[in-house]
Amino acid sequence: MILTELYGLINNNISVAIANAVSFILFVGSLVVFIVVINKYKRRLHEYFKDDHIFKDIYKYAFTSSFFIVFLAINAIISFTGIQKI
C-alpha cells in the first residue's frame, strides 16, 4: 500500500518512460520478494495443506455463494463501463 501511494505521488511528476520503468522495477521486485518468501516457507506451507486445515468444500461454497457471484457481476460492470476508446 505504501509503495502504491508513493508511486502515485511520484508518477505525477515524471515522464511516461520513467514511470513505466519504475512500474516495471516495482513489479519485478515484488515478484522476487514473493518467490523468496514462498521458497522460505515452502515446507510450512506444504505441511499446512497436507494437514488439511481447510474444509474440503469451503472453496466450492465460497465461489458459488450468491454474494460472490453478485460481487463478480458488479466488478465486471464497473470494469466494462470504465473501458474507453483509445
ZIDA-V634518 format. One record per pair of residues at least 12 apart in sequence whose ideal C-beta (glycine too) atoms are under 8 Angstrom apart, sorted by the first residue. I is the first residue (numbers start at 0). J is the second residue. D is the distance in whole Angstrom. If there is no record, write none. Layout:
i=I j=J d=D
i=I j=J d=D
//
This chain:
i=2 j=25 d=6
i=6 j=21 d=7
i=6 j=22 d=7
i=6 j=25 d=7
i=9 j=21 d=7
//
